[in-house]
Amino acid sequence: MLTEAPLRSATIAAWMAEAGAAVRAHRDQLTQLDAAIGDGDHGTNLVRGFDAVEQALAGRGEDAPGRVLITCGKTLVATVGGASGPLWGSAFRRAGRSLDDTAEIDGAQLAAALDAALAAIQELGAAEVGDKTIVDALAPAVVALRTALGAGEPLVLALEAAAAAAEEGARATVPLQARKGRASYLGERSIGHQDPGATSTALIMRALVRAVSRDG
């Protein structure tokens, strides 16, 4: 039995809308971070992708949360250049498939979906914590979410802990040398820069807190 209000497709749509607003607001920051160690297009690519996601979800009737996530993933793959499109596209599709056609999900199911998303990213990017990638933010977020839920914390507070862990993980990429992706070509010159993918991941996790707080 669910002990809190269940999450439905509207919550996923709200998450995508909040994520889109966040990447638009931080487009310049993400672009500057990526210009230092990448192609300089991370902010622009993500804005394009989440704009397309919002269009794909506009007017969509009530559907299973998993199916909404799969739509989001397919849209990101189709519209986002660079590495972030395939990575987040695979993540959302895997997360959606983990939920099957369940109409309502709880915190444990959401945590399992984020676990599946992390697994997809790690499989596609072959990255681990410490490689200076998305994984440095998402992996600690998933651990924090599961730990907080296991301790009996309400979902919103558990997600707050997850978002804080993602933000801390993103900051922790500054002293790291990149071992994956385009930034790895810079070798030691990648040290001293915060990873743009980890930074946008923290924004996406913080957006999930706002969505669940709003719809909960």
TIRO-2110 file (N, C-alpha, C; in Angstrom, 1 decimal):
// TIRO-2110
0.8, -1.2, 0.0, N, 1, A
0.0, 0.0, 0.0, CA, 1, A
0.9, 1.2, 0.0, C, 1, A
0.5, 2.2, -0.8, N, 2, A
1.3, 3.5, -0.8, CA, 2, A
1.0, 4.3, 0.4, C, 2, A
2.1, 4.8, 1.0, N, 3, A
1.9, 5.6, 2.2, CA, 3, A
1.9, 7.1, 2.0, C, 3, A
2.2, 7.5, 0.7, N, 4, A
2.1, 8.9, 0.3, CA, 4, A
1.3, 8.9, -1.0, C, 4, A
1.0, 10.2, -1.4, N, 5, A
0.3, 10.3, -2.6, CA, 5, A
1.1, 9.7, -3.8, C, 5, A
0.5, 8.9, -4.6, N, 6, A
1.3, 8.2, -5.7, CA, 6, A
1.7, 9.2, -6.7, C, 6, A
2.7, 8.9, -7.5, N, 7, A
3.2, 9.7, -8.6, CA, 7, A
2.5, 9.2, -9.9, C, 7, A
2.0, 10.1, -10.7, N, 8, A
1.4, 9.8, -11.9, CA, 8, A
2.1, 10.4, -13.1, C, 8, A
1.6, 10.3, -14.3, N, 9, A
2.3, 10.8, -15.4, CA, 9, A
2.4, 12.3, -15.4, C, 9, A
1.5, 13.0, -14.7, N, 10, A
1.5, 14.5, -14.6, CA, 10, A
2.8, 14.9, -13.8, C, 10, A
3.2, 14.1, -12.9, N, 11, A
4.5, 14.4, -12.1, CA, 11, A
5.7, 14.3, -13.1, C, 11, A
5.7, 13.3, -13.9, N, 12, A
6.8, 13.2, -14.9, CA, 12, A
6.8, 14.3, -15.8, C, 12, A
5.6, 14.7, -16.3, N, 13, A
5.6, 15.9, -17.2, CA, 13, A
6.0, 17.2, -16.5, C, 13, A
5.6, 17.3, -15.2, N, 14, A
6.1, 18.4, -14.4, CA, 14, A
7.6, 18.4, -14.2, C, 14, A
8.2, 17.2, -14.1, N, 15, A
9.6, 17.1, -13.9, CA, 15, A
10.3, 17.6, -15.2, C, 15, A
9.8, 17.2, -16.3, N, 16, A
10.4, 17.6, -17.6, CA, 16, A
10.3, 19.1, -17.8, C, 16, A
9.1, 19.7, -17.4, N, 17, A
9.0, 21.1, -17.5, CA, 17, A
9.9, 21.9, -16.6, C, 17, A
10.1, 21.4, -15.4, N, 18, A
11.0, 22.0, -14.4, CA, 18, A
12.5, 21.8, -14.9, C, 18, A
12.8, 20.7, -15.5, N, 19, A
14.1, 20.5, -16.0, CA, 19, A
14.4, 21.4, -17.2, C, 19, A
13.4, 21.6, -18.0, N, 20, A
13.6, 22.5, -19.1, CA, 20, A
13.8, 23.9, -18.7, C, 20, A
13.0, 24.3, -17.7, N, 21, A
13.2, 25.7, -17.1, CA, 21, A
14.5, 25.9, -16.5, C, 21, A
15.0, 24.8, -15.9, N, 22, A
16.4, 24.9, -15.2, CA, 22, A
17.5, 25.0, -16.3, C, 22, A
17.4, 24.2, -17.3, N, 23, A
18.5, 24.3, -18.3, CA, 23, A
18.5, 25.6, -19.1, C, 23, A
17.3, 26.1, -19.3, N, 24, A
17.2, 27.4, -20.0, CA, 24, A
17.8, 28.5, -19.1, C, 24, A
17.5, 28.4, -17.8, N, 25, A
18.0, 29.5, -16.9, CA, 25, A
19.5, 29.4, -16.7, C, 25, A
20.1, 28.2, -16.9, N, 26, A
21.5, 28.0, -16.7, CA, 26, A
22.2, 27.7, -18.0, C, 26, A
21.6, 28.0, -19.1, N, 27, A
22.2, 27.7, -20.4, CA, 27, A
23.6, 28.3, -20.5, C, 27, A
23.8, 29.6, -20.1, N, 28, A
25.1, 30.2, -20.3, CA, 28, A
26.1, 29.6, -19.4, C, 28, A
25.7, 29.2, -18.2, N, 29, A
26.7, 28.5, -17.3, CA, 29, A
27.1, 27.2, -17.9, C, 29, A
26.2, 26.4, -18.4, N, 30, A
26.5, 25.1, -19.0, CA, 30, A
27.3, 25.3, -20.2, C, 30, A
27.1, 26.3, -21.0, N, 31, A
27.9, 26.6, -22.2, CA, 31, A
29.3, 26.9, -21.8, C, 31, A
29.5, 27.8, -20.8, N, 32, A
30.8, 28.2, -20.4, CA, 32, A
31.6, 27.0, -19.8, C, 32, A
30.9, 26.1, -19.0, N, 33, A
31.6, 25.0, -18.5, CA, 33, A
32.0, 24.0, -19.6, C, 33, A
31.2, 23.9, -20.6, N, 34, A
31.5, 23.0, -21.7, CA, 34, A
32.5, 23.6, -22.6, C, 34, A
32.5, 24.9, -22.8, N, 35, A
33.5, 25.5, -23.6, CA, 35, A
34.9, 25.3, -23.1, C, 35, A
35.0, 25.1, -21.7, N, 36, A
36.4, 24.9, -21.1, CA, 36, A
36.9, 23.5, -21.4, C, 36, A
36.0, 22.5, -21.5, N, 37, A
36.6, 21.1, -21.6, CA, 37, A
35.8, 20.3, -22.6, C, 37, A
35.0, 21.0, -23.4, N, 38, A
34.2, 20.2, -24.4, CA, 38, A
34.0, 21.0, -25.7, C, 38, A
32.8, 20.8, -26.3, N, 39, A
32.4, 21.5, -27.5, CA, 39, A
31.8, 22.9, -27.3, C, 39, A
31.4, 23.2, -26.1, N, 40, A
30.7, 24.4, -25.8, CA, 40, A
29.3, 24.5, -26.2, C, 40, A
28.6, 23.3, -26.4, N, 41, A
27.3, 23.3, -26.9, CA, 41, A
26.3, 22.6, -25.9, C, 41, A
26.8, 22.3, -24.7, N, 42, A
26.0, 21.5, -23.8, CA, 42, A
24.7, 22.2, -23.4, C, 42, A
24.8, 23.5, -23.1, N, 43, A
23.6, 24.2, -22.7, CA, 43, A
22.6, 24.3, -23.8, C, 43, A
23.1, 24.7, -25.0, N, 44, A
22.2, 24.8, -26.2, CA, 44, A
21.5, 23.5, -26.5, C, 44, A
22.3, 22.4, -26.5, N, 45, A
21.8, 21.1, -26.8, CA, 45, A
20.6, 20.7, -25.8, C, 45, A
20.9, 20.9, -24.6, N, 46, A
19.9, 20.5, -23.6, CA, 46, A
18.6, 21.3, -23.7, C, 46, A
18.8, 22.6, -23.9, N, 47, A
17.6, 23.5, -24.1, CA, 47, A
16.8, 23.0, -25.3, C, 47, A
17.4, 22.7, -26.4, N, 48, A
16.7, 22.2, -27.6, CA, 48, A
16.0, 20.9, -27.2, C, 48, A
16.7, 20.0, -26.5, N, 49, A
16.1, 18.7, -26.2, CA, 49, A
14.9, 18.8, -25.3, C, 49, A
15.0, 19.6, -24.2, N, 50, A
13.8, 19.7, -23.3, CA, 50, A
12.7, 20.5, -23.9, C, 50, A
13.0, 21.5, -24.8, N, 51, A
11.9, 22.1, -25.5, CA, 51, A
11.2, 21.1, -26.3, C, 51, A
11.9, 20.2, -27.0, N, 52, A
11.2, 19.2, -27.8, CA, 52, A
10.4, 18.2, -26.9, C, 52, A
10.9, 17.9, -25.7, N, 53, A
10.2, 17.0, -24.8, CA, 53, A
8.9, 17.7, -24.4, C, 53, A
8.9, 19.0, -24.1, N, 54, A
7.7, 19.6, -23.7, CA, 54, A
6.7, 19.6, -24.8, C, 54, A
7.2, 19.8, -26.0, N, 55, A
6.3, 19.8, -27.2, CA, 55, A
5.7, 18.4, -27.4, C, 55, A
6.5, 17.4, -27.2, N, 56, A
6.0, 16.0, -27.3, CA, 56, A
5.0, 15.6, -26.3, C, 56, A
5.1, 16.2, -25.1, N, 57, A
4.2, 15.9, -24.0, CA, 57, A
2.9, 16.8, -24.0, C, 57, A
3.0, 17.9, -24.8, N, 58, A
1.9, 18.9, -24.8, CA, 58, A
0.6, 18.2, -25.3, C, 58, A
-0.5, 18.4, -24.6, N, 59, A
-1.7, 17.8, -25.0, CA, 59, A
-1.9, 16.3, -24.9, C, 59, A
-0.8, 15.7, -24.3, N, 60, A
-0.9, 14.2, -24.2, CA, 60, A
-1.8, 13.9, -23.0, C, 60, A
-2.7, 12.9, -23.3, N, 61, A
-3.6, 12.5, -22.2, CA, 61, A
-2.9, 11.7, -21.1, C, 61, A
-3.7, 11.4, -20.1, N, 62, A
-3.1, 10.6, -19.0, CA, 62, A
-2.6, 9.3, -19.5, C, 62, A
-1.4, 9.0, -19.1, N, 63, A
-0.7, 7.7, -19.5, CA, 63, A
0.1, 7.2, -18.4, C, 63, A
0.6, 6.0, -18.5, N, 64, A
1.5, 5.5, -17.5, CA, 64, A
2.8, 6.3, -17.4, C, 64, A
3.3, 6.5, -16.2, N, 65, A
4.6, 7.3, -16.0, CA, 65, A
5.7, 6.7, -16.8, C, 65, A
5.8, 5.4, -16.9, N, 66, A
6.8, 4.7, -17.7, CA, 66, A
6.8, 5.1, -19.1, C, 66, A
5.6, 5.1, -19.7, N, 67, A
5.4, 5.4, -21.1, CA, 67, A
5.8, 6.9, -21.4, C, 67, A
5.5, 7.7, -20.4, N, 68, A
5.9, 9.2, -20.6, CA, 68, A
7.4, 9.3, -20.6, C, 68, A
8.1, 8.6, -19.7, N, 69, A
9.5, 8.6, -19.7, CA, 69, A
10.1, 8.0, -21.0, C, 69, A
9.5, 7.0, -21.5, N, 70, A
10.0, 6.5, -22.8, CA, 70, A
9.9, 7.5, -23.9, C, 70, A
8.8, 8.2, -23.9, N, 71, A
8.6, 9.3, -24.9, CA, 71, A
9.7, 10.3, -24.8, C, 71, A
9.9, 10.7, -23.5, N, 72, A
11.0, 11.7, -23.2, CA, 72, A
12.3, 11.2, -23.8, C, 72, A
12.6, 10.0, -23.5, N, 73, A
13.9, 9.4, -23.9, CA, 73, A
14.1, 9.4, -25.4, C, 73, A
13.0, 9.0, -26.1, N, 74, A
13.1, 8.9, -27.6, CA, 74, A
13.2, 10.3, -28.2, C, 74, A
12.5, 11.3, -27.5, N, 75, A
12.6, 12.7, -28.0, CA, 75, A
14.0, 13.2, -27.9, C, 75, A
14.6, 13.0, -26.7, N, 76, A
16.0, 13.5, -26.5, CA, 76, A
17.0, 12.9, -27.5, C, 76, A
16.9, 11.6, -27.7, N, 77, A
17.8, 11.0, -28.7, CA, 77, A
17.6, 11.6, -30.1, C, 77, A
16.4, 11.9, -30.4, N, 78, A
16.1, 12.5, -31.8, CA, 78, A
16.5, 13.9, -31.9, C, 78, A
16.7, 14.7, -30.8, N, 79, A
16.8, 16.1, -31.0, CA, 79, A
18.1, 16.7, -30.3, C, 79, A
18.8, 15.9, -29.5, N, 80, A
19.9, 16.5, -28.8, CA, 80, A
21.2, 15.9, -29.4, C, 80, A
22.1, 16.8, -29.7, N, 81, A
23.4, 16.4, -30.2, CA, 81, A
24.4, 16.1, -29.1, C, 81, A
25.6, 15.8, -29.5, N, 82, A
26.6, 15.5, -28.5, CA, 82, A
26.3, 14.2, -27.8, C, 82, A
26.9, 14.0, -26.6, N, 83, A
26.8, 12.8, -25.8, CA, 83, A
25.5, 12.8, -25.0, C, 83, A
25.0, 14.0, -24.6, N, 84, A
23.9, 14.1, -23.6, CA, 84, A
22.6, 13.5, -24.2, C, 84, A
22.4, 13.7, -25.5, N, 85, A
21.2, 13.1, -26.0, CA, 85, A
21.1, 11.6, -25.9, C, 85, A
22.1, 10.9, -26.4, N, 86, A
22.0, 9.4, -26.3, CA, 86, A
22.0, 9.0, -24.8, C, 86, A
22.8, 9.7, -24.0, N, 87, A
22.9, 9.2, -22.6, CA, 87, A
21.6, 9.4, -21.8, C, 87, A
21.0, 10.6, -21.9, N, 88, A
19.8, 10.9, -21.2, CA, 88, A
18.6, 10.2, -21.9, C, 88, A
18.7, 10.1, -23.2, N, 89, A
17.7, 9.4, -23.9, CA, 89, A
17.6, 7.9, -23.5, C, 89, A
18.8, 7.3, -23.4, N, 90, A
18.8, 5.9, -22.9, CA, 90, A
18.4, 5.8, -21.5, C, 90, A
18.8, 6.8, -20.7, N, 91, A
18.4, 6.7, -19.3, CA, 91, A
16.9, 6.8, -19.1, C, 91, A
16.3, 7.7, -19.7, N, 92, A
14.8, 7.8, -19.5, CA, 92, A
14.1, 6.6, -20.1, C, 92, A
14.5, 6.1, -21.2, N, 93, A
13.9, 4.9, -21.8, CA, 93, A
14.0, 3.7, -20.9, C, 93, A
15.2, 3.5, -20.4, N, 94, A
15.4, 2.4, -19.5, CA, 94, A
14.6, 2.6, -18.2, C, 94, A
14.6, 3.8, -17.7, N, 95, A
13.7, 4.1, -16.5, CA, 95, A
12.3, 3.8, -16.7, C, 95, A
11.8, 4.2, -17.9, N, 96, A
10.4, 4.0, -18.3, CA, 96, A
10.1, 2.5, -18.4, C, 96, A
11.0, 1.8, -19.0, N, 97, A
10.7, 0.3, -19.2, CA, 97, A
10.7, -0.4, -17.8, C, 97, A
11.5, 0.1, -16.9, N, 98, A
11.5, -0.5, -15.5, CA, 98, A
10.1, -0.4, -14.8, C, 98, A
9.4, 0.6, -15.2, N, 99, A
8.1, 0.9, -14.6, CA, 99, A
6.9, 0.1, -15.2, C, 99, A
7.2, -0.5, -16.4, N, 100, A
6.1, -1.2, -17.1, CA, 100, A
5.0, -0.2, -17.4, C, 100, A
3.7, -0.6, -17.3, N, 101, A
2.6, 0.2, -17.5, CA, 101, A
1.8, 0.6, -16.3, C, 101, A
2.6, 0.6, -15.1, N, 102, A
2.0, 1.0, -13.9, CA, 102, A
1.5, 2.4, -13.9, C, 102, A
0.2, 2.6, -13.5, N, 103, A
-0.4, 3.9, -13.6, CA, 103, A
0.1, 4.8, -12.5, C, 103, A
0.4, 4.3, -11.3, N, 104, A
0.8, 5.1, -10.2, CA, 104, A
2.1, 4.4, -9.6, C, 104, A
3.1, 5.3, -9.2, N, 105, A
4.3, 4.7, -8.7, CA, 105, A
4.6, 5.4, -7.3, C, 105, A
5.4, 4.7, -6.5, N, 106, A
5.7, 5.2, -5.2, CA, 106, A
7.2, 5.5, -5.2, C, 106, A
7.8, 5.9, -4.0, N, 107, A
9.2, 6.3, -3.9, CA, 107, A
10.1, 5.1, -4.3, C, 107, A
9.8, 3.9, -3.8, N, 108, A
10.6, 2.8, -4.1, CA, 108, A
10.7, 2.5, -5.6, C, 108, A
9.6, 2.6, -6.3, N, 109, A
9.6, 2.4, -7.8, CA, 109, A
10.3, 3.6, -8.5, C, 109, A
10.2, 4.8, -8.0, N, 110, A
11.0, 5.9, -8.6, CA, 110, A
12.5, 5.7, -8.4, C, 110, A
12.9, 5.2, -7.2, N, 111, A
14.3, 4.9, -7.0, CA, 111, A
14.8, 3.8, -7.9, C, 111, A
14.0, 2.8, -8.1, N, 112, A
14.3, 1.7, -9.0, CA, 112, A
14.5, 2.2, -10.4, C, 112, A
13.6, 3.2, -10.8, N, 113, A
13.7, 3.7, -12.2, CA, 113, A
15.0, 4.5, -12.3, C, 113, A
15.3, 5.3, -11.3, N, 114, A
16.6, 6.1, -11.4, CA, 114, A
17.8, 5.2, -11.4, C, 114, A
17.7, 4.0, -10.7, N, 115, A
18.8, 3.0, -10.7, CA, 115, A
18.9, 2.5, -12.1, C, 115, A
17.8, 2.2, -12.8, N, 116, A
17.8, 1.8, -14.2, CA, 116, A
18.4, 2.8, -15.1, C, 116, A
18.1, 4.1, -14.9, N, 117, A
18.6, 5.2, -15.7, CA, 117, A
20.1, 5.3, -15.5, C, 117, A
20.6, 5.1, -14.3, N, 118, A
22.0, 5.2, -14.0, CA, 118, A
22.7, 4.0, -14.7, C, 118, A
22.1, 2.8, -14.6, N, 119, A
22.7, 1.7, -15.3, CA, 119, A
22.9, 1.9, -16.8, C, 119, A
21.8, 2.5, -17.4, N, 120, A
21.9, 2.7, -18.8, CA, 120, A
23.0, 3.7, -19.2, C, 120, A
23.1, 4.7, -18.4, N, 121, A
24.2, 5.7, -18.7, CA, 121, A
25.6, 5.1, -18.6, C, 121, A
25.7, 4.2, -17.5, N, 122, A
27.0, 3.6, -17.3, CA, 122, A
27.3, 2.6, -18.4, C, 122, A
26.3, 1.9, -18.8, N, 123, A
26.6, 0.9, -19.9, CA, 123, A
26.9, 1.6, -21.2, C, 123, A
26.3, 2.7, -21.5, N, 124, A
26.5, 3.4, -22.8, CA, 124, A
27.8, 4.2, -22.7, C, 124, A
28.1, 4.8, -21.6, N, 125, A
29.3, 5.7, -21.5, CA, 125, A
30.5, 5.0, -20.9, C, 125, A
30.3, 3.8, -20.4, N, 126, A
31.4, 3.0, -19.7, CA, 126, A
32.1, 3.9, -18.7, C, 126, A
31.3, 4.7, -17.9, N, 127, A
31.9, 5.6, -16.9, CA, 127, A
31.5, 5.1, -15.5, C, 127, A
32.4, 5.4, -14.6, N, 128, A
32.3, 5.2, -13.2, CA, 128, A
32.4, 6.5, -12.4, C, 128, A
32.1, 6.5, -11.1, N, 129, A
32.3, 7.6, -10.3, CA, 129, A
33.8, 8.0, -10.3, C, 129, A
34.1, 9.2, -10.5, N, 130, A
35.5, 9.6, -10.5, CA, 130, A
36.0, 9.9, -11.9, C, 130, A
35.2, 9.5, -13.0, N, 131, A
35.6, 9.7, -14.3, CA, 131, A
35.3, 11.1, -14.8, C, 131, A
34.6, 12.0, -14.0, N, 132, A
34.3, 13.3, -14.4, CA, 132, A
33.2, 13.3, -15.5, C, 132, A
32.1, 12.8, -15.1, N, 133, A
30.9, 12.7, -16.1, CA, 133, A
29.6, 12.8, -15.3, C, 133, A
28.5, 12.6, -16.0, N, 134, A
27.2, 12.6, -15.4, CA, 134, A
27.1, 11.7, -14.2, C, 134, A
27.8, 10.6, -14.3, N, 135, A
27.8, 9.6, -13.2, CA, 135, A
28.2, 10.1, -11.9, C, 135, A
29.1, 11.1, -11.9, N, 136, A
29.6, 11.6, -10.6, CA, 136, A
28.5, 12.4, -9.9, C, 136, A
27.4, 12.8, -10.6, N, 137, A
26.3, 13.4, -9.9, CA, 137, A
25.1, 12.4, -9.7, C, 137, A
24.9, 11.6, -10.7, N, 138, A
23.7, 10.7, -10.6, CA, 138, A
23.9, 9.6, -9.7, C, 138, A
25.1, 9.0, -9.6, N, 139, A
25.3, 7.8, -8.7, CA, 139, A
25.1, 8.2, -7.3, C, 139, A
25.7, 9.2, -6.8, N, 140, A
25.5, 9.6, -5.3, CA, 140, A
24.0, 10.0, -5.1, C, 140, A
23.4, 10.6, -6.1, N, 141, A
22.0, 10.9, -5.9, CA, 141, A
21.1, 9.7, -5.7, C, 141, A
21.4, 8.6, -6.5, N, 142, A
20.6, 7.4, -6.3, CA, 142, A
20.9, 6.8, -5.0, C, 142, A
22.1, 6.8, -4.6, N, 143, A
22.5, 6.2, -3.3, CA, 143, A
21.8, 7.0, -2.1, C, 143, A
21.8, 8.3, -2.2, N, 144, A
21.2, 9.1, -1.2, CA, 144, A
19.7, 8.9, -1.2, C, 144, A
19.0, 8.8, -2.3, N, 145, A
17.6, 8.6, -2.4, CA, 145, A
17.2, 7.2, -1.7, C, 145, A
17.9, 6.2, -2.1, N, 146, A
17.7, 4.9, -1.5, CA, 146, A
17.9, 4.9, 0.0, C, 146, A
19.0, 5.5, 0.5, N, 147, A
19.3, 5.6, 1.9, CA, 147, A
18.2, 6.3, 2.7, C, 147, A
17.8, 7.4, 2.1, N, 148, A
16.8, 8.2, 2.8, CA, 148, A
15.4, 7.5, 2.9, C, 148, A
15.0, 6.9, 1.8, N, 149, A
13.8, 6.1, 1.7, CA, 149, A
13.9, 4.9, 2.7, C, 149, A
15.0, 4.3, 2.7, N, 150, A
15.2, 3.2, 3.7, CA, 150, A
15.1, 3.6, 5.1, C, 150, A
15.5, 4.8, 5.4, N, 151, A
15.4, 5.3, 6.8, CA, 151, A
14.0, 5.9, 7.1, C, 151, A
13.1, 5.7, 6.2, N, 152, A
11.7, 6.1, 6.4, CA, 152, A
11.4, 7.6, 6.1, C, 152, A
12.3, 8.3, 5.4, N, 153, A
12.0, 9.7, 5.1, CA, 153, A
10.9, 9.8, 4.1, C, 153, A
10.1, 10.8, 4.1, N, 154, A
9.1, 11.1, 3.1, CA, 154, A
9.8, 11.3, 1.8, C, 154, A
9.1, 11.0, 0.7, N, 155, A
9.7, 11.1, -0.6, CA, 155, A
10.3, 12.4, -1.0, C, 155, A
9.6, 13.5, -0.7, N, 156, A
10.2, 14.8, -1.0, CA, 156, A
11.5, 15.1, -0.3, C, 156, A
11.6, 14.7, 1.0, N, 157, A
12.8, 14.9, 1.7, CA, 157, A
13.9, 13.9, 1.2, C, 157, A
13.5, 12.7, 0.8, N, 158, A
14.5, 11.8, 0.2, CA, 158, A
15.0, 12.4, -1.1, C, 158, A
14.2, 13.0, -1.9, N, 159, A
14.6, 13.6, -3.1, CA, 159, A
15.5, 14.8, -2.9, C, 159, A
15.2, 15.5, -1.9, N, 160, A
16.0, 16.7, -1.5, CA, 160, A
17.4, 16.2, -1.2, C, 160, A
17.5, 15.1, -0.4, N, 161, A
18.8, 14.5, -0.1, CA, 161, A
19.5, 14.1, -1.4, C, 161, A
18.8, 13.5, -2.3, N, 162, A
19.3, 13.1, -3.6, CA, 162, A
19.9, 14.3, -4.4, C, 162, A
19.1, 15.3, -4.5, N, 163, A
19.5, 16.5, -5.2, CA, 163, A
20.7, 17.1, -4.6, C, 163, A
20.8, 17.2, -3.3, N, 164, A
21.9, 17.7, -2.6, CA, 164, A
23.2, 16.9, -2.9, C, 164, A
23.0, 15.6, -2.9, N, 165, A
24.1, 14.7, -3.3, CA, 165, A
24.6, 14.9, -4.7, C, 165, A
23.7, 15.1, -5.6, N, 166, A
24.0, 15.4, -7.0, CA, 166, A
24.8, 16.7, -7.1, C, 166, A
24.4, 17.7, -6.4, N, 167, A
25.1, 19.0, -6.4, CA, 167, A
26.5, 18.8, -5.9, C, 167, A
26.6, 18.1, -4.8, N, 168, A
27.9, 17.9, -4.2, CA, 168, A
28.8, 17.1, -5.1, C, 168, A
28.2, 16.1, -5.8, N, 169, A
28.9, 15.3, -6.7, CA, 169, A
29.4, 16.1, -7.9, C, 169, A
28.6, 17.0, -8.4, N, 170, A
29.0, 17.9, -9.5, CA, 170, A
30.2, 18.8, -9.1, C, 170, A
30.1, 19.4, -7.9, N, 171, A
31.2, 20.2, -7.4, CA, 171, A
32.5, 19.4, -7.2, C, 171, A
32.3, 18.1, -6.9, N, 172, A
33.5, 17.3, -6.6, CA, 172, A
34.2, 16.9, -7.9, C, 172, A
33.7, 17.2, -9.1, N, 173, A
34.4, 17.0, -10.3, CA, 173, A
35.4, 18.0, -10.6, C, 173, A
35.4, 19.1, -10.0, N, 174, A
36.4, 20.2, -10.3, CA, 174, A
37.8, 19.7, -10.2, C, 174, A
38.3, 19.0, -9.2, N, 175, A
39.7, 18.6, -9.1, CA, 175, A
40.0, 17.3, -9.9, C, 175, A
39.0, 16.7, -10.5, N, 176, A
39.2, 15.5, -11.2, CA, 176, A
39.8, 15.7, -12.6, C, 176, A
40.6, 14.7, -13.0, N, 177, A
41.0, 14.6, -14.4, CA, 177, A
40.0, 13.8, -15.2, C, 177, A
39.5, 14.3, -16.3, N, 178, A
38.5, 13.5, -17.1, CA, 178, A
39.1, 12.3, -17.7, C, 178, A
38.3, 11.2, -17.5, N, 179, A
38.8, 9.9, -18.1, CA, 179, A
37.8, 9.4, -19.2, C, 179, A
36.8, 10.1, -19.4, N, 180, A
35.8, 9.7, -20.5, CA, 180, A
35.4, 10.9, -21.2, C, 180, A
34.9, 10.7, -22.4, N, 181, A
34.3, 11.7, -23.3, CA, 181, A
35.4, 12.7, -23.8, C, 181, A
34.9, 13.7, -24.5, N, 182, A
35.8, 14.7, -25.1, CA, 182, A
36.7, 15.3, -24.2, C, 182, A
36.3, 15.6, -22.9, N, 183, A
37.2, 16.2, -21.9, CA, 183, A
38.4, 15.4, -21.7, C, 183, A
38.3, 14.1, -21.8, N, 184, A
39.5, 13.2, -21.5, CA, 184, A
40.6, 13.5, -22.5, C, 184, A
40.3, 14.1, -23.6, N, 185, A
41.4, 14.4, -24.6, CA, 185, A
42.4, 15.5, -24.0, C, 185, A
41.8, 16.2, -23.1, N, 186, A
42.6, 17.4, -22.5, CA, 186, A
43.6, 16.9, -21.5, C, 186, A
43.5, 15.7, -21.0, N, 187, A
44.4, 15.2, -20.0, CA, 187, A
44.3, 16.0, -18.7, C, 187, A
45.5, 16.4, -18.2, N, 188, A
45.6, 17.2, -17.0, CA, 188, A
44.9, 18.6, -17.1, C, 188, A
44.8, 19.1, -18.4, N, 189, A
44.1, 20.4, -18.5, CA, 189, A
42.6, 20.4, -18.2, C, 189, A
42.1, 19.2, -18.0, N, 190, A
40.7, 19.1, -17.6, CA, 190, A
40.5, 19.3, -16.1, C, 190, A
41.6, 19.3, -15.4, N, 191, A
41.6, 19.5, -13.9, CA, 191, A
41.3, 21.0, -13.6, C, 191, A
40.4, 21.2, -12.7, N, 192, A
40.1, 22.6, -12.3, CA, 192, A
38.8, 23.1, -12.9, C, 192, A
38.1, 22.3, -13.7, N, 193, A
36.9, 22.7, -14.3, CA, 193, A
35.7, 21.7, -13.8, C, 193, A
34.6, 22.3, -13.5, N, 194, A
33.4, 21.5, -13.1, CA, 194, A
32.9, 20.9, -14.4, C, 194, A
32.5, 19.6, -14.3, N, 195, A
32.0, 18.9, -15.5, CA, 195, A
30.6, 19.4, -15.8, C, 195, A
30.4, 19.8, -17.1, N, 196, A
29.0, 20.3, -17.5, CA, 196, A
27.9, 19.2, -17.4, C, 196, A
28.3, 18.0, -17.7, N, 197, A
27.2, 16.9, -17.6, CA, 197, A
26.8, 16.7, -16.2, C, 197, A
27.8, 16.6, -15.3, N, 198, A
27.4, 16.5, -13.9, CA, 198, A
26.6, 17.6, -13.4, C, 198, A
26.9, 18.8, -13.9, N, 199, A
26.2, 20.0, -13.5, CA, 199, A
24.8, 20.0, -13.9, C, 199, A
24.6, 19.7, -15.2, N, 200, A
23.2, 19.6, -15.7, CA, 200, A
22.4, 18.5, -15.0, C, 200, A
23.1, 17.4, -14.7, N, 201, A
22.4, 16.3, -13.9, CA, 201, A
21.9, 16.8, -12.6, C, 201, A
22.7, 17.6, -11.9, N, 202, A
22.3, 18.1, -10.6, CA, 202, A
21.0, 19.0, -10.8, C, 202, A
21.0, 19.8, -11.9, N, 203, A
19.8, 20.6, -12.2, CA, 203, A
18.6, 19.8, -12.5, C, 203, A
18.8, 18.6, -13.2, N, 204, A
17.7, 17.7, -13.5, CA, 204, A
17.1, 17.1, -12.2, C, 204, A
18.0, 16.7, -11.3, N, 205, A
17.6, 16.1, -10.0, CA, 205, A
16.9, 17.2, -9.1, C, 205, A
17.4, 18.4, -9.1, N, 206, A
16.7, 19.4, -8.4, CA, 206, A
15.3, 19.7, -9.0, C, 206, A
15.2, 19.6, -10.3, N, 207, A
13.9, 19.8, -10.9, CA, 207, A
12.9, 18.7, -10.5, C, 207, A
13.4, 17.5, -10.2, N, 208, A
12.5, 16.4, -9.8, CA, 208, A
12.0, 16.8, -8.4, C, 208, A
12.8, 17.4, -7.5, N, 209, A
12.3, 17.8, -6.2, CA, 209, A
11.2, 18.7, -6.4, C, 209, A
11.3, 19.7, -7.2, N, 210, A
10.3, 20.7, -7.4, CA, 210, A
9.0, 20.1, -7.9, C, 210, A
9.2, 19.2, -8.9, N, 211, A
8.0, 18.6, -9.5, CA, 211, A
7.2, 17.8, -8.5, C, 211, A
7.9, 17.0, -7.7, N, 212, A
7.2, 16.2, -6.7, CA, 212, A
6.6, 17.0, -5.6, C, 212, A
7.3, 18.1, -5.2, N, 213, A
6.8, 19.0, -4.2, CA, 213, A
5.5, 19.7, -4.7, C, 213, A
5.5, 20.0, -6.0, N, 214, A
4.3, 20.7, -6.6, CA, 214, A
3.1, 19.8, -6.7, C, 214, A
3.4, 18.5, -7.1, N, 215, A
2.3, 17.6, -7.4, CA, 215, A
2.0, 16.7, -6.2, C, 215, A
2.8, 16.7, -5.2, N, 216, A
2.6, 15.8, -4.1, CA, 216, A
1.5, 16.2, -3.1, C, 216, A
END
